Amino acid sequence: MTPHDLELKRYNEIANRLDQIEIVLFKLMDHSSYSKTHKLLQDGVTLCLVYLKDVKDKFRRYAERQHDTSGD
Protein backbone atom coordinates (compact mmCIF):
# COMPACT_ATOMS: atom_id res chain seq x y z
CA MET A 1 0.00 0.00 0.00
CA THR A 2 1.28 3.45 -0.86
CA PRO A 3 1.39 6.23 1.75
CA HIS A 4 -1.50 7.90 -0.08
CA ASP A 5 -3.54 4.69 0.12
CA LEU A 6 -2.85 4.41 3.85
CA GLU A 7 -3.82 8.03 4.40
CA LEU A 8 -7.03 7.54 2.44
CA LYS A 9 -7.79 4.38 4.40
CA ARG A 10 -7.30 6.24 7.71
CA TYR A 11 -9.47 9.11 6.51
CA ASN A 12 -12.26 6.71 5.51
CA GLU A 13 -12.06 4.88 8.84
CA ILE A 14 -12.38 8.14 10.80
CA ALA A 15 -15.19 9.42 8.57
CA ASN A 16 -16.99 6.10 8.98
CA ARG A 17 -16.63 6.28 12.77
CA LEU A 18 -18.07 9.81 12.81
CA ASP A 19 -20.99 8.64 10.66
CA GLN A 20 -21.64 5.77 13.10
CA ILE A 21 -21.72 8.19 16.03
CA GLU A 22 -24.19 10.37 14.15
CA ILE A 23 -26.44 7.39 13.41
CA VAL A 24 -26.50 6.37 17.07
CA LEU A 25 -27.33 9.90 18.22
CA PHE A 26 -30.18 10.20 15.72
CA LYS A 27 -31.51 6.77 16.75
CA LEU A 28 -31.48 7.97 20.33
CA MET A 29 -33.46 11.07 19.36
CA ASP A 30 -35.96 8.98 17.37
CA HIS A 31 -36.57 6.56 20.23
CA SER A 32 -40.15 6.62 21.52
CA SER A 33 -39.14 7.44 25.10
CA TYR A 34 -36.86 10.32 24.09
CA SER A 35 -39.55 12.92 24.76
CA LYS A 36 -39.75 11.64 28.36
CA THR A 37 -35.98 11.86 28.79
CA HIS A 38 -34.58 14.50 31.11
CA LYS A 39 -34.21 17.89 29.39
CA LEU A 40 -30.50 18.07 30.25
CA LEU A 41 -29.87 14.78 28.41
CA GLN A 42 -31.89 15.97 25.41
CA ASP A 43 -29.85 19.18 25.29
CA GLY A 44 -26.65 17.15 25.56
CA VAL A 45 -27.58 14.92 22.61
CA THR A 46 -28.51 17.95 20.52
CA LEU A 47 -25.26 19.67 21.40
CA CYS A 48 -23.31 16.50 20.53
CA LEU A 49 -24.93 16.47 17.09
CA VAL A 50 -24.05 20.12 16.54
CA TYR A 51 -20.43 19.54 17.59
CA LEU A 52 -20.26 16.37 15.49
CA LYS A 53 -21.41 18.25 12.40
CA ASP A 54 -18.74 20.86 13.06
CA VAL A 55 -16.06 18.18 13.47
CA LYS A 56 -17.12 16.42 10.27
CA ASP A 57 -17.04 19.70 8.31
CA LYS A 58 -13.62 20.67 9.67
CA PHE A 59 -12.25 17.17 9.08
CA ARG A 60 -13.48 17.20 5.48
CA ARG A 61 -11.97 20.66 4.85
CA TYR A 62 -8.68 19.59 6.43
CA ALA A 63 -8.55 16.50 4.22
CA GLU A 64 -9.29 18.61 1.15
CA ARG A 65 -6.46 21.02 2.07
CA GLN A 66 -4.07 18.11 2.58
CA HIS A 67 -5.07 16.72 -0.81
CA ASP A 68 -4.64 20.11 -2.50
CA THR A 69 -1.18 20.72 -1.03
CA SER A 70 0.07 17.21 -1.77
CA GLY A 71 -0.36 17.79 -5.49
CA ASP A 72 2.04 20.77 -5.54
Phi and psi restraints in degrees (range 20) as a CNS / XPLOR table:
assign (resid 1 and name C) (resid 2 and name N)
       (resid 2 and name CA) (resid 2 and name C) 1.0 -78.9 20.0 2
assign (resid 2 and name N) (resid 2 and name CA)
       (resid 2 and name C) (resid 3 and name N) 1.0 161.0 20.0 2
assign (resid 2 and name C) (resid 3 and name N)
       (resid 3 and name CA) (resid 3 and name C) 1.0 -56.8 20.0 2
assign (resid 3 and name N) (resid 3 and name CA)
       (resid 3 and name C) (resid 4 and name N) 1.0 -36.7 20.0 2
assign (resid 3 and name C) (resid 4 and name N)
       (resid 4 and name CA) (resid 4 and name C) 1.0 -64.4 20.0 2
assign (resid 4 and name N) (resid 4 and name CA)
       (resid 4 and name C) (resid 5 and name N) 1.0 -41.9 20.0 2
assign (resid 4 and name C) (resid 5 and name N)
       (resid 5 and name CA) (resid 5 and name C) 1.0 -62.2 20.0 2
assign (resid 5 and name N) (resid 5 and name CA)
       (resid 5 and name C) (resid 6 and name N) 1.0 -42.2 20.0 2
assign (resid 5 and name C) (resid 6 and name N)
       (resid 6 and name CA) (resid 6 and name C) 1.0 -64.4 20.0 2
assign (resid 6 and name N) (resid 6 and name CA)
       (resid 6 and name C) (resid 7 and name N) 1.0 -41.7 20.0 2
assign (resid 6 and name C) (resid 7 and name N)
       (resid 7 and name CA) (resid 7 and name C) 1.0 -63.5 20.0 2
assign (resid 7 and name N) (resid 7 and name CA)
       (resid 7 and name C) (resid 8 and name N) 1.0 -43.2 20.0 2
assign (resid 7 and name C) (resid 8 and name N)
       (resid 8 and name CA) (resid 8 and name C) 1.0 -63.9 20.0 2
assign (resid 8 and name N) (resid 8 and name CA)
       (resid 8 and name C) (resid 9 and name N) 1.0 -40.2 20.0 2
assign (resid 8 and name C) (resid 9 and name N)
       (resid 9 and name CA) (resid 9 and name C) 1.0 -62.7 20.0 2
assign (resid 9 and name N) (resid 9 and name CA)
       (resid 9 and name C) (resid 10 and name N) 1.0 -44.9 20.0 2
assign (resid 9 and name C) (resid 10 and name N)
       (resid 10 and name CA) (resid 10 and name C) 1.0 -61.9 20.0 2
assign (resid 10 and name N) (resid 10 and name CA)
       (resid 10 and name C) (resid 11 and name N) 1.0 -44.0 20.0 2
assign (resid 10 and name C) (resid 11 and name N)
       (resid 11 and name CA) (resid 11 and name C) 1.0 -58.2 20.0 2
assign (resid 11 and name N) (resid 11 and name CA)
       (resid 11 and name C) (resid 12 and name N) 1.0 -47.4 20.0 2
assign (resid 11 and name C) (resid 12 and name N)
       (resid 12 and name CA) (resid 12 and name C) 1.0 -63.9 20.0 2
assign (resid 12 and name N) (resid 12 and name CA)
       (resid 12 and name C) (resid 13 and name N) 1.0 -37.4 20.0 2
assign (resid 12 and name C) (resid 13 and name N)
       (resid 13 and name CA) (resid 13 and name C) 1.0 -64.6 20.0 2
assign (resid 13 and name N) (resid 13 and name CA)
       (resid 13 and name C) (resid 14 and name N) 1.0 -43.3 20.0 2
assign (resid 13 and name C) (resid 14 and name N)
       (resid 14 and name CA) (resid 14 and name C) 1.0 -66.9 20.0 2
assign (resid 14 and name N) (resid 14 and name CA)
       (resid 14 and name C) (resid 15 and name N) 1.0 -44.7 20.0 2
assign (resid 14 and name C) (resid 15 and name N)
       (resid 15 and name CA) (resid 15 and name C) 1.0 -61.0 20.0 2
assign (resid 15 and name N) (resid 15 and name CA)
       (resid 15 and name C) (resid 16 and name N) 1.0 -40.5 20.0 2
assign (resid 15 and name C) (resid 16 and name N)
       (resid 16 and name CA) (resid 16 and name C) 1.0 -64.1 20.0 2
assign (resid 16 and name N) (resid 16 and name CA)
       (resid 16 and name C) (resid 17 and name N) 1.0 -41.7 20.0 2
assign (resid 16 and name C) (resid 17 and name N)
       (resid 17 and name CA) (resid 17 and name C) 1.0 -62.7 20.0 2
assign (resid 17 and name N) (resid 17 and name CA)
       (resid 17 and name C) (resid 18 and name N) 1.0 -42.6 20.0 2
assign (resid 17 and name C) (resid 18 and name N)
       (resid 18 and name CA) (resid 18 and name C) 1.0 -63.0 20.0 2
assign (resid 18 and name N) (resid 18 and name CA)
       (resid 18 and name C) (resid 19 and name N) 1.0 -39.6 20.0 2
assign (resid 18 and name C) (resid 19 and name N)
       (resid 19 and name CA) (resid 19 and name C) 1.0 -63.4 20.0 2
assign (resid 19 and name N) (resid 19 and name CA)
       (resid 19 and name C) (resid 20 and name N) 1.0 -39.6 20.0 2
assign (resid 19 and name C) (resid 20 and name N)
       (resid 20 and name CA) (resid 20 and name C) 1.0 -63.5 20.0 2
assign (resid 20 and name N) (resid 20 and name CA)
       (resid 20 and name C) (resid 21 and name N) 1.0 -41.3 20.0 2
assign (resid 20 and name C) (resid 21 and name N)
       (resid 21 and name CA) (resid 21 and name C) 1.0 -61.7 20.0 2
assign (resid 21 and name N) (resid 21 and name CA)
       (resid 21 and name C) (resid 22 and name N) 1.0 -43.5 20.0 2
assign (resid 21 and name C) (resid 22 and name N)
       (resid 22 and name CA) (resid 22 and name C) 1.0 -61.7 20.0 2
assign (resid 22 and name N) (resid 22 and name CA)
       (resid 22 and name C) (resid 23 and name N) 1.0 -42.4 20.0 2
assign (resid 22 and name C) (resid 23 and name N)
       (resid 23 and name CA) (resid 23 and name C) 1.0 -61.0 20.0 2
assign (resid 23 and name N) (resid 23 and name CA)
       (resid 23 and name C) (resid 24 and name N) 1.0 -44.9 20.0 2
assign (resid 23 and name C) (resid 24 and name N)
       (resid 24 and name CA) (resid 24 and name C) 1.0 -63.0 20.0 2
assign (resid 24 and name N) (resid 24 and name CA)
       (resid 24 and name C) (resid 25 and name N) 1.0 -43.1 20.0 2
assign (resid 24 and name C) (resid 25 and name N)
       (resid 25 and name CA) (resid 25 and name C) 1.0 -64.8 20.0 2
assign (resid 25 and name N) (resid 25 and name CA)
       (resid 25 and name C) (resid 26 and name N) 1.0 -40.6 20.0 2
assign (resid 25 and name C) (resid 26 and name N)
       (resid 26 and name CA) (resid 26 and name C) 1.0 -68.3 20.0 2
assign (resid 26 and name N) (resid 26 and name CA)
       (resid 26 and name C) (resid 27 and name N) 1.0 -35.7 20.0 2
assign (resid 26 and name C) (resid 27 and name N)
       (resid 27 and name CA) (resid 27 and name C) 1.0 -62.7 20.0 2
assign (resid 27 and name N) (resid 27 and name CA)
       (resid 27 and name C) (resid 28 and name N) 1.0 -40.3 20.0 2
assign (resid 27 and name C) (resid 28 and name N)
       (resid 28 and name CA) (resid 28 and name C) 1.0 -60.8 20.0 2
assign (resid 28 and name N) (resid 28 and name CA)
       (resid 28 and name C) (resid 29 and name N) 1.0 -43.9 20.0 2
assign (resid 28 and name C) (resid 29 and name N)
       (resid 29 and name CA) (resid 29 and name C) 1.0 -66.9 20.0 2
assign (resid 29 and name N) (resid 29 and name CA)
       (resid 29 and name C) (resid 30 and name N) 1.0 -32.2 20.0 2
assign (resid 29 and name C) (resid 30 and name N)
       (resid 30 and name CA) (resid 30 and name C) 1.0 -81.6 20.0 2
assign (resid 30 and name N) (resid 30 and name CA)
       (resid 30 and name C) (resid 31 and name N) 1.0 -10.1 20.0 2
assign (resid 30 and name C) (resid 31 and name N)
       (resid 31 and name CA) (resid 31 and name C) 1.0 -62.9 20.0 2
assign (resid 31 and name N) (resid 31 and name CA)
       (resid 31 and name C) (resid 32 and name N) 1.0 144.5 20.0 2
assign (resid 31 and name C) (resid 32 and name N)
       (resid 32 and name CA) (resid 32 and name C) 1.0 -62.1 20.0 2
assign (resid 32 and name N) (resid 32 and name CA)
       (resid 32 and name C) (resid 33 and name N) 1.0 -29.7 20.0 2
assign (resid 32 and name C) (resid 33 and name N)
       (resid 33 and name CA) (resid 33 and name C) 1.0 -90.9 20.0 2
assign (resid 33 and name N) (resid 33 and name CA)
       (resid 33 and name C) (resid 34 and name N) 1.0 3.5 20.0 2
assign (resid 33 and name C) (resid 34 and name N)
       (resid 34 and name CA) (resid 34 and name C) 1.0 -60.5 20.0 2
assign (resid 34 and name N) (resid 34 and name CA)
       (resid 34 and name C) (resid 35 and name N) 1.0 -37.7 20.0 2
assign (resid 34 and name C) (resid 35 and name N)
       (resid 35 and name CA) (resid 35 and name C) 1.0 -66.3 20.0 2
assign (resid 35 and name N) (resid 35 and name CA)
       (resid 35 and name C) (resid 36 and name N) 1.0 -21.0 20.0 2
assign (resid 35 and name C) (resid 36 and name N)
       (resid 36 and name CA) (resid 36 and name C) 1.0 -92.3 20.0 2
assign (resid 36 and name N) (resid 36 and name CA)
       (resid 36 and name C) (resid 37 and name N) 1.0 -4.2 20.0 2
assign (resid 36 and name C) (resid 37 and name N)
       (resid 37 and name CA) (resid 37 and name C) 1.0 -71.4 20.0 2
assign (resid 37 and name N) (resid 37 and name CA)
       (resid 37 and name C) (resid 38 and name N) 1.0 149.6 20.0 2
assign (resid 37 and name C) (resid 38 and name N)
       (resid 38 and name CA) (resid 38 and name C) 1.0 -54.3 20.0 2
assign (resid 38 and name N) (resid 38 and name CA)
       (resid 38 and name C) (resid 39 and name N) 1.0 139.5 20.0 2
assign (resid 38 and name C) (resid 39 and name N)
       (resid 39 and name CA) (resid 39 and name C) 1.0 -56.9 20.0 2
assign (resid 39 and name N) (resid 39 and name CA)
       (resid 39 and name C) (resid 40 and name N) 1.0 -38.0 20.0 2
assign (resid 39 and name C) (resid 40 and name N)
       (resid 40 and name CA) (resid 40 and name C) 1.0 -62.7 20.0 2
assign (resid 40 and name N) (resid 40 and name CA)
       (resid 40 and name C) (resid 41 and name N) 1.0 -40.1 20.0 2
assign (resid 40 and name C) (resid 41 and name N)
       (resid 41 and name CA) (resid 41 and name C) 1.0 -67.7 20.0 2
assign (resid 41 and name N) (resid 41 and name CA)
       (resid 41 and name C) (resid 42 and name N) 1.0 -41.6 20.0 2
assign (resid 41 and name C) (resid 42 and name N)
       (resid 42 and name CA) (resid 42 and name C) 1.0 -59.7 20.0 2
assign (resid 42 and name N) (resid 42 and name CA)
       (resid 42 and name C) (resid 43 and name N) 1.0 -45.1 20.0 2
assign (resid 42 and name C) (resid 43 and name N)
       (resid 43 and name CA) (resid 43 and name C) 1.0 -62.6 20.0 2
assign (resid 43 and name N) (resid 43 and name CA)
       (resid 43 and name C) (resid 44 and name N) 1.0 -38.3 20.0 2
assign (resid 43 and name C) (resid 44 and name N)
       (resid 44 and name CA) (resid 44 and name C) 1.0 -64.4 20.0 2
assign (resid 44 and name N) (resid 44 and name CA)
       (resid 44 and name C) (resid 45 and name N) 1.0 -42.1 20.0 2
assign (resid 44 and name C) (resid 45 and name N)
       (resid 45 and name CA) (resid 45 and name C) 1.0 -64.9 20.0 2
assign (resid 45 and name N) (resid 45 and name CA)
       (resid 45 and name C) (resid 46 and name N) 1.0 -43.8 20.0 2
assign (resid 45 and name C) (resid 46 and name N)
       (resid 46 and name CA) (resid 46 and name C) 1.0 -61.8 20.0 2
assign (resid 46 and name N) (resid 46 and name CA)
       (resid 46 and name C) (resid 47 and name N) 1.0 -44.7 20.0 2
assign (resid 46 and name C) (resid 47 and name N)
       (resid 47 and name CA) (resid 47 and name C) 1.0 -63.6 20.0 2
assign (resid 47 and name N) (resid 47 and name CA)
       (resid 47 and name C) (resid 48 and name N) 1.0 -39.4 20.0 2
assign (resid 47 and name C) (resid 48 and name N)
       (resid 48 and name CA) (resid 48 and name C) 1.0 -59.7 20.0 2
assign (resid 48 and name N) (resid 48 and name CA)
       (resid 48 and name C) (resid 49 and name N) 1.0 -41.7 20.0 2
assign (resid 48 and name C) (resid 49 and name N)
       (resid 49 and name CA) (resid 49 and name C) 1.0 -65.9 20.0 2
assign (resid 49 and name N) (resid 49 and name CA)
       (resid 49 and name C) (resid 50 and name N) 1.0 -38.3 20.0 2
assign (resid 49 and name C) (resid 50 and name N)
       (resid 50 and name CA) (resid 50 and name C) 1.0 -65.2 20.0 2
assign (resid 50 and name N) (resid 50 and name CA)
       (resid 50 and name C) (resid 51 and name N) 1.0 -46.9 20.0 2
assign (resid 50 and name C) (resid 51 and name N)
       (resid 51 and name CA) (resid 51 and name C) 1.0 -64.2 20.0 2
assign (resid 51 and name N) (resid 51 and name CA)
       (resid 51 and name C) (resid 52 and name N) 1.0 -39.1 20.0 2
assign (resid 51 and name C) (resid 52 and name N)
       (resid 52 and name CA) (resid 52 and name C) 1.0 -62.7 20.0 2
assign (resid 52 and name N) (resid 52 and name CA)
       (resid 52 and name C) (resid 53 and name N) 1.0 -42.5 20.0 2
assign (resid 52 and name C) (resid 53 and name N)
       (resid 53 and name CA) (resid 53 and name C) 1.0 -61.3 20.0 2
assign (resid 53 and name N) (resid 53 and name CA)
       (resid 53 and name C) (resid 54 and name N) 1.0 -41.3 20.0 2
assign (resid 53 and name C) (resid 54 and name N)
       (resid 54 and name CA) (resid 54 and name C) 1.0 -63.0 20.0 2
assign (resid 54 and name N) (resid 54 and name CA)
       (resid 54 and name C) (resid 55 and name N) 1.0 -44.6 20.0 2
assign (resid 54 and name C) (resid 55 and name N)
       (resid 55 and name CA) (resid 55 and name C) 1.0 -62.2 20.0 2
assign (resid 55 and name N) (resid 55 and name CA)
       (resid 55 and name C) (resid 56 and name N) 1.0 -44.4 20.0 2
assign (resid 55 and name C) (resid 56 and name N)
       (resid 56 and name CA) (resid 56 and name C) 1.0 -62.7 20.0 2
assign (resid 56 and name N) (resid 56 and name CA)
       (resid 56 and name C) (resid 57 and name N) 1.0 -41.9 20.0 2
assign (resid 56 and name C) (resid 57 and name N)
       (resid 57 and name CA) (resid 57 and name C) 1.0 -64.5 20.0 2
assign (resid 57 and name N) (resid 57 and name CA)
       (resid 57 and name C) (resid 58 and name N) 1.0 -45.4 20.0 2
assign (resid 57 and name C) (resid 58 and name N)
       (resid 58 and name CA) (resid 58 and name C) 1.0 -66.7 20.0 2
assign (resid 58 and name N) (resid 58 and name CA)
       (resid 58 and name C) (resid 59 and name N) 1.0 -38.5 20.0 2
assign (resid 58 and name C) (resid 59 and name N)
       (resid 59 and name CA) (resid 59 and name C) 1.0 -64.1 20.0 2
assign (resid 59 and name N) (resid 59 and name CA)
       (resid 59 and name C) (resid 60 and name N) 1.0 -43.3 20.0 2
assign (resid 59 and name C) (resid 60 and name N)
       (resid 60 and name CA) (resid 60 and name C) 1.0 -63.6 20.0 2
assign (resid 60 and name N) (resid 60 and name CA)
       (resid 60 and name C) (resid 61 and name N) 1.0 -44.2 20.0 2
assign (resid 60 and name C) (resid 61 and name N)
       (resid 61 and name CA) (resid 61 and name C) 1.0 -64.7 20.0 2
assign (resid 61 and name N) (resid 61 and name CA)
       (resid 61 and name C) (resid 62 and name N) 1.0 -39.6 20.0 2
assign (resid 61 and name C) (resid 62 and name N)
       (resid 62 and name CA) (resid 62 and name C) 1.0 -61.5 20.0 2
assign (resid 62 and name N) (resid 62 and name CA)
       (resid 62 and name C) (resid 63 and name N) 1.0 -45.7 20.0 2
assign (resid 62 and name C) (resid 63 and name N)
       (resid 63 and name CA) (resid 63 and name C) 1.0 -63.4 20.0 2
assign (resid 63 and name N) (resid 63 and name CA)
       (resid 63 and name C) (resid 64 and name N) 1.0 -38.5 20.0 2
assign (resid 63 and name C) (resid 64 and name N)
       (resid 64 and name CA) (resid 64 and name C) 1.0 -65.6 20.0 2
assign (resid 64 and name N) (resid 64 and name CA)
       (resid 64 and name C) (resid 65 and name N) 1.0 -39.9 20.0 2
assign (resid 64 and name C) (resid 65 and name N)
       (resid 65 and name CA) (resid 65 and name C) 1.0 -64.3 20.0 2
assign (resid 65 and name N) (resid 65 and name CA)
       (resid 65 and name C) (resid 66 and name N) 1.0 -42.2 20.0 2
assign (resid 65 and name C) (resid 66 and name N)
       (resid 66 and name CA) (resid 66 and name C) 1.0 -61.7 20.0 2
assign (resid 66 and name N) (resid 66 and name CA)
       (resid 66 and name C) (resid 67 and name N) 1.0 -41.4 20.0 2
assign (resid 66 and name C) (resid 67 and name N)
       (resid 67 and name CA) (resid 67 and name C) 1.0 -66.2 20.0 2
assign (resid 67 and name N) (resid 67 and name CA)
       (resid 67 and name C) (resid 68 and name N) 1.0 -41.7 20.0 2
assign (resid 67 and name C) (resid 68 and name N)
       (resid 68 and name CA) (resid 68 and name C) 1.0 -65.3 20.0 2
assign (resid 68 and name N) (resid 68 and name CA)
       (resid 68 and name C) (resid 69 and name N) 1.0 -40.3 20.0 2
assign (resid 68 and name C) (resid 69 and name N)
       (resid 69 and name CA) (resid 69 and name C) 1.0 -78.0 20.0 2
assign (resid 69 and name N) (resid 69 and name CA)
       (resid 69 and name C) (resid 70 and name N) 1.0 -22.8 20.0 2
assign (resid 69 and name C) (resid 70 and name N)
       (resid 70 and name CA) (resid 70 and name C) 1.0 -74.5 20.0 2
assign (resid 70 and name N) (resid 70 and name CA)
       (resid 70 and name C) (resid 71 and name N) 1.0 -18.7 20.0 2
assign (resid 70 and name C) (resid 71 and name N)
       (resid 71 and name CA) (resid 71 and name C) 1.0 -84.4 20.0 2
assign (resid 71 and name N) (resid 71 and name CA)
       (resid 71 and name C) (resid 72 and name N) 1.0 -7.3 20.0 2
